[in-house]
Amino acid sequence: METRELEYFVAVAEELHVGRAAARLGMTQPPLSRALQQLERRLGVPLLERSSRGVALTDAGVVLLREGRAALDAVAAAERRTRRAGVVEGPPRLVLVTKAGASVELLAKLLDAFAAEPEAVAVEVLLCGPGEQEQLLRDGRADVALLHRPFDSTSGLDSEDLGTETQVAVLPAGHELSTRTTLRLADLDGLPDLPPPRWPHRDGSYPDGPGPQVLNHEQLYQLVALGRTRAVLPASVQVQLRSGHAVVPLVDAPAVTTVIAWPPQSTSRALAALVRTATRL
């Protein structure tokens, strides 16, 4: 398969409409349809179910969408890493990506400890929104990432576990549940006055629902304090909260494991030293 064919298929699979995909790709519909038919003939399986209303993915199409996205990300990552490796101006550096507001205490300790290592280089910290750090690492915009299972996947990456913690419910101060010693997730589901926040999808759209739209944790914390929503977060978030919030442990929320992850093909001595420092901490 050619990269161009994968780009065509992914566009159609995401839009579920050949016309909209053609407009997104900046081409006309007939050559796009021919390219997709040629791809199906080469693979020997149907990828799309066509109708007058649009298209739907077959089981094979679902697989190719997942694998095609990964392949395109790998190509983009190869381009970015190659260009960065060829830049000789300035001192060497590592780009570390992490979710804004997550693992704050660990990150501060890690940067201080790594600076004292013989192999240390400058570390550029790239802060991103929830769920974005994995993509930034996979597509080559970052060298290393702090991820959080089970929310982020480490499939295809090298990683080391750094620590596991429980989760808590973050409620407005004075809420009727804030005096409880523990809560269950079902207790939060029964709160019509505190709908869950809505985080953006990968394409920037928001899921339907009554909860407020949020882009980052600062917005989330303020909306919780205003009594507009509630949150389920790792217990370490308590060090960032101020007045206006109440924290109650959740007994049935999944534990969160913080990991440091990097591409398996990396041969950077500085990255190896950073990982050793993180695991020591």
N, C-alpha and C positions, 0 to 999 in steps of 0.2 A: 504494500500500500504506500501511496505517496502522502506526504504531509498535507498537500493541497486537498486530496480526497478526504482526509480526516477532518480538515477544517470545514469542508462543505457538509459532511455528514453531521458533525457536532452542531453546526448552526441549524440545520433542519431538525435535528433531534431536540434541540432546546426550544426552538420556536414552534415545533409541531405544525408547521405550515411552510410549504416550499416558497410561496410568494414572499412572505415576510423574511424568510431566510435569505432569499436572493437579494432583497433590498438591503439587508444587514451586510451582506458580502459585497455589495456594490456591483452586482451582475444581473443579467436577465434570467428569467425562470427556465427557458428551454435548455440552455447548456448545463444548468445546475441539475435538472431532472435527468439529463443524459449521463452526467457524471455519476449520479447515484445509482442509476441502472447498471452502469458499467461496473461499479464497485460490487453490487449484488451479484452480478454474473461471475466476477472474479472469485468472490468468496463462496459462491455456490449456495447461498442462503438468503432468504428475504430479510431485509432489515426494517422495512416500513410497510405498514398497511395503509393503503391510500383510499381516500373517499372524497366526495365533493366538498366536505367540510374541512378537510385537512389531512394530516397523517397521524398515525399512531405507531409506536415502536413495537416490533416483535420481540420475543425473548432474546433472539440474537442481536437485535438492535440495542436492547438495554445493555447487553454485555459490551458491545462496541462503543457505546456512549461512554461507559465507565473507563474502558481501556483506552479509547481514543483521547479522552481528556488527559489521562495520565501520560500518554505518548506525546501529546502536544506540549504539556508542561515540561516533559523531559527535554524536548527540543529547545524550548525557550530557555530552560535552565542551562543547557549546554552553551547556548549563544552568550548568555549573560556571564557565566563563569569564565568562558574563554576570553571575552573582552576584558573582564576585570583582571585576569591573570596577565594580560598583555600590557596593563597600565603600570609603568615603572615610576611615574612621578609620585613623589611624596612617600612617607613611611608606610610600611605594611599595616594592615588593619583587619579586624574581624567585624562582621555585621551580625549582631545578636538581636533576634526579634522575640518579643514577648507581648502578651496581651496587656494593654494598659490597665493598671490597677491590680494586676495579679503578681504574686510572688515578690512583692516589693522589698520585704526585708531580706529575703534570700538573694535577690539580685544585687542589692547594695553590698552585702557581705562578699558575694562572688567577685564583683568588680574590684573591690579593695584588695581581696586576697590575691587575685590574678595579677594585679599590678606589681606585686612583689616577686612574681615568678621570673626566672631567668629568660624564658621564652616569650615573655609577655609582649604584646603589641597593643596598639590603641584599639579600643572596642567601641564601635558605634552602636548605640542602642536604638532599635527601631520599634516604637510602640504602635500597636495596631488594635483593631476592634476584635471582639470575640470571634473565634474560629478562623481568623485571617492568618495567624502566625504559621500554621501548617502549610498553607498555600505559598506564602512568601518564602519559606524554606525550600519547598519542592521546586519552585520555578526559578531558583537561583538568585533571588534578590537578597537572601540572607545566607550566612554560612552556618549558623547554629541557632537553635530555638529552645525556649522553655515552653513545653507543651503540657497539657493536662488531660490525662486519661480519666474517665472514658469519653470525654468530649472531643479530644483530638486523637487521630490515628497515627501510629508510628510504623505502619506497614511500609516496608521498603526502605526504612531509615535505620541507622544505627542509633542506639539510645542507651542511657543509664537512668535508672530510677533514683530520684533524689529524696523523696519523702512522700508519705501518704497521710491524709488528714480527713476528718469528718466534715460534714456540711451543716450549715445552720440556716435558720429562717431569719431574714432581716425584715423587721416590721416597723411601722411608725411608732414612735414612743407613745405610751399610753394606750395602745390598742388592747382590746380585751384579752387577746391571746398572749400578750407580752409578759404576763405574770406566770405563765405556765413554766414548769421546769423542763419539759420536753414536748415536742410536737411530732406528728406524723405528716407525711406529704398530703394525705387525704384531708387533714385539718385545713390546709391551705387551699385545697380545691373547693372547699365549701365557703369561701369568702367572696361573695359577689361584690363587696365594697372595695376589695383589693385584687383586681384582675392581674394576671401575670403580665410582665412587660413583653413587648414584641420587638425582637431583634431582626435586623434586615437579613434577607437571603443573600446568596452570593451575587445575584444580579442587581442588588440594591432595592428590590421590592420588599414589602412587609407582609407577613401572614395576616389573615383576617382575624379579628377578635376585638374585644372591648378594651384591652389593655393599652397603655400609652406606648408610642414608638420611642425607642431609645437607640442611641448610637454608641454610647460609651458608659463606663461605670459612674463617672461624675454625674451624668444626667440621671442614671438609675438611682444613685444615693439621694439626690435632691427630690426626685419624684416619690421615693419611699417616705422621706421626711415630711412631704406635703400630704401624705395619705392617699396617693393616687395608685400605688402599686405595692407589691412586696417582692422579695427576691430570695432565691436559694443559692447560697455561695459557700465556698470553702471557709472553714473556721478562721483561717489566718486573716480574713478580710476585716476582722474586728479592730485591728490596729489602725485602719484607715477611717473608721466611722467616728462621727462626732455626735453632738447632741441632736436629738430628733430621731434617733434610731433605737430599736430594741432588738436584741439577739437571743434566739432560743434554739438550743440544739435539736437537730432532727434525727430521730432514731432509725429511720428506714431509708434515708437518702444514701445513694451510692457514695463510697469513699472516693476521694480525688487524689490521684497520684501525680505529682509533679515530676517531669522527666526532662533531661537535656538531650536533644536529638540533633543529628547532623547527617549529611549525605554519606552513604557508605563508601563512595569513591574518593572522599577527601583524604589528602596526604599532608595536610597542614600541621606542622609541629606546634604552632601557636594554638590551633584548635585542640590538639591533643592535650596540651597543658591546661587549657581552659576546662576541658572535661574532667581531667584529674583533679583540678581545684574544686570543681563543683561537687564531685563525689566525696572528696575529703570533708567538705563542709557539711 
